[in-house]
Amino acid sequence: MASRELAASSVQPKPGTLFWQMLHAETKKLTRRKGVMAFTIIGTVGAIVITFAILEIYHLSNPLKYTSIGGISGFDKVIAILGQVTIIPASILGTTAGSQDMESGVIRDLIVTGRSRTSIFLLRLQGAVIVWAIPLIIALLIGLAIVYGLAGGNKVPSVSLAVGGALYCIGVSLVYVITAAGFASLFGTRGPAIAIMIGWTFVIEAILVNVSALGPVRDVFLTTAISSLSPVADRARHFQAVGLSPSLFEDYVVIIAWPLVMNVLGWFRGHRLEA
């Protein structure tokens, strides 16, 4: 009897171990999507390396015309790439994480195991955040190394500005990863979710934000809130030029509201699925 109990206890994982196993499974499901991971790495690390490699070639070919790639100007480019361009791979990774269980039919297998639907939903978000954060942080470290290491005679950003810029890039991309994951959970399919996320962000919002007749309605756009918080002054000046000046409180409310609403809707959809 004692040997049977010992064997049963050795087979059943501890609650904490089960959580890490399931989180590992979520990250593994994403990393096995080679196309998505390739685009994620190219859109973060690759975008930084390729951009600054080209700029360095220009600088070496004509140092008098093209200044050093580091310093404040290089810092602005890092923020532009990791705070704006990475919205596309972040949205693709997020929609993949939010929809792949439903598309493959695995979601029902997970439900019948007795695992809480809420925990399954949250594990999906956590896996997406972890998979996204690793290449993003690597890209940030490479970018900041270039900003300070290849500044030449250019002025370099202060430590507080660099830390603020890094937090801005991480925050912006994570907002889009989480928002996209919730939105894809609501749709249940990846293709339409990707098209709507990217189309809304880069086409519809980009057009509507310049329509002055909409007035304060434009303040609820995610693009407006994120750009208003950008450490790059040109972005803030552009929005002031089109008559937008939301308060800091409004910016944070919008940034929190978008991923929260999308994930509540996605969670609700998941709870209505039949096992």
ChimeraX attribute file (.defattr): number of C-alpha atoms within 10 A of each C-alpha:
attribute: neighborCount
match mode: 1-to-1
recipient: residues
	/A:1	6
	/A:2	7
	/A:3	8
	/A:4	9
	/A:5	10
	/A:6	10
	/A:7	11
	/A:8	11
	/A:9	11
	/A:10	10
	/A:11	9
	/A:12	10
	/A:13	12
	/A:14	10
	/A:15	9
	/A:16	8
	/A:17	11
	/A:18	12
	/A:19	14
	/A:20	12
	/A:21	12
	/A:22	15
	/A:23	21
	/A:24	13
	/A:25	15
	/A:26	22
	/A:27	21
	/A:28	13
	/A:29	17
	/A:30	21
	/A:31	16
	/A:32	10
	/A:33	12
	/A:34	10
	/A:35	9
	/A:36	17
	/A:37	19
	/A:38	13
	/A:39	16
	/A:40	24
	/A:41	18
	/A:42	18
	/A:43	22
	/A:44	25
	/A:45	20
	/A:46	16
	/A:47	19
	/A:48	20
	/A:49	16
	/A:50	12
	/A:51	14
	/A:52	20
	/A:53	13
	/A:54	11
	/A:55	18
	/A:56	19
	/A:57	13
	/A:58	16
	/A:59	16
	/A:60	13
	/A:61	11
	/A:62	11
	/A:63	12
	/A:64	9
	/A:65	10
	/A:66	14
	/A:67	19
	/A:68	22
	/A:69	27
	/A:70	29
	/A:71	22
	/A:72	19
	/A:73	18
	/A:74	24
	/A:75	25
	/A:76	19
	/A:77	19
	/A:78	27
	/A:79	21
	/A:80	17
	/A:81	20
	/A:82	27
	/A:83	22
	/A:84	18
	/A:85	15
	/A:86	22
	/A:87	25
	/A:88	21
	/A:89	25
	/A:90	31
	/A:91	28
	/A:92	28
	/A:93	28
	/A:94	35
	/A:95	31
	/A:96	28
	/A:97	29
	/A:98	32
	/A:99	26
	/A:100	20
	/A:101	20
	/A:102	18
	/A:103	13
	/A:104	10
	/A:105	10
	/A:106	11
	/A:107	20
	/A:108	14
	/A:109	11
	/A:110	15
	/A:111	17
	/A:112	11
	/A:113	9
	/A:114	8
	/A:115	10
	/A:116	13
	/A:117	17
	/A:118	13
	/A:119	11
	/A:120	19
	/A:121	20
	/A:122	15
	/A:123	20
	/A:124	28
	/A:125	24
	/A:126	17
	/A:127	23
	/A:128	28
	/A:129	22
	/A:130	14
	/A:131	20
	/A:132	25
	/A:133	16
	/A:134	12
	/A:135	19
	/A:136	24
	/A:137	17
	/A:138	13
	/A:139	24
	/A:140	22
	/A:141	14
	/A:142	15
	/A:143	25
	/A:144	21
	/A:145	13
	/A:146	21
	/A:147	28
	/A:148	19
	/A:149	13
	/A:150	17
	/A:151	20
	/A:152	14
	/A:153	10
	/A:154	17
	/A:155	13
	/A:156	20
	/A:157	20
	/A:158	10
	/A:159	9
	/A:160	9
	/A:161	13
	/A:162	18
	/A:163	12
	/A:164	14
	/A:165	25
	/A:166	22
	/A:167	13
	/A:168	19
	/A:169	25
	/A:170	18
	/A:171	15
	/A:172	23
	/A:173	26
	/A:174	23
	/A:175	23
	/A:176	26
	/A:177	29
	/A:178	28
	/A:179	29
	/A:180	33
	/A:181	32
	/A:182	32
	/A:183	31
	/A:184	31
	/A:185	32
	/A:186	21
	/A:187	18
	/A:188	22
	/A:189	20
	/A:190	24
	/A:191	14
	/A:192	12
	/A:193	26
	/A:194	22
	/A:195	13
	/A:196	15
	/A:197	21
	/A:198	17
	/A:199	13
	/A:200	15
	/A:201	17
	/A:202	14
	/A:203	12
	/A:204	12
	/A:205	17
	/A:206	15
	/A:207	11
	/A:208	14
	/A:209	22
	/A:210	17
	/A:211	13
	/A:212	13
	/A:213	10
	/A:214	11
	/A:215	13
	/A:216	14
	/A:217	11
	/A:218	21
	/A:219	20
	/A:220	17
	/A:221	20
	/A:222	23
	/A:223	21
	/A:224	23
	/A:225	23
	/A:226	22
	/A:227	21
	/A:228	24
	/A:229	18
	/A:230	21
	/A:231	20
	/A:232	18
	/A:233	12
	/A:234	12
	/A:235	16
	/A:236	18
	/A:237	15
	/A:238	14
	/A:239	17
	/A:240	13
	/A:241	10
	/A:242	13
	/A:243	16
	/A:244	20
	/A:245	18
	/A:246	17
	/A:247	13
	/A:248	11
	/A:249	9
	/A:250	14
	/A:251	23
	/A:252	14
	/A:253	13
	/A:254	19
	/A:255	22
	/A:256	14
	/A:257	15
	/A:258	20
	/A:259	22
	/A:260	16
	/A:261	14
	/A:262	20
	/A:263	25
	/A:264	15
	/A:265	17
	/A:266	23
	/A:267	20
	/A:268	15
	/A:269	15
	/A:270	20
	/A:271	15
	/A:272	8
	/A:273	12
	/A:274	9
	/A:275	11
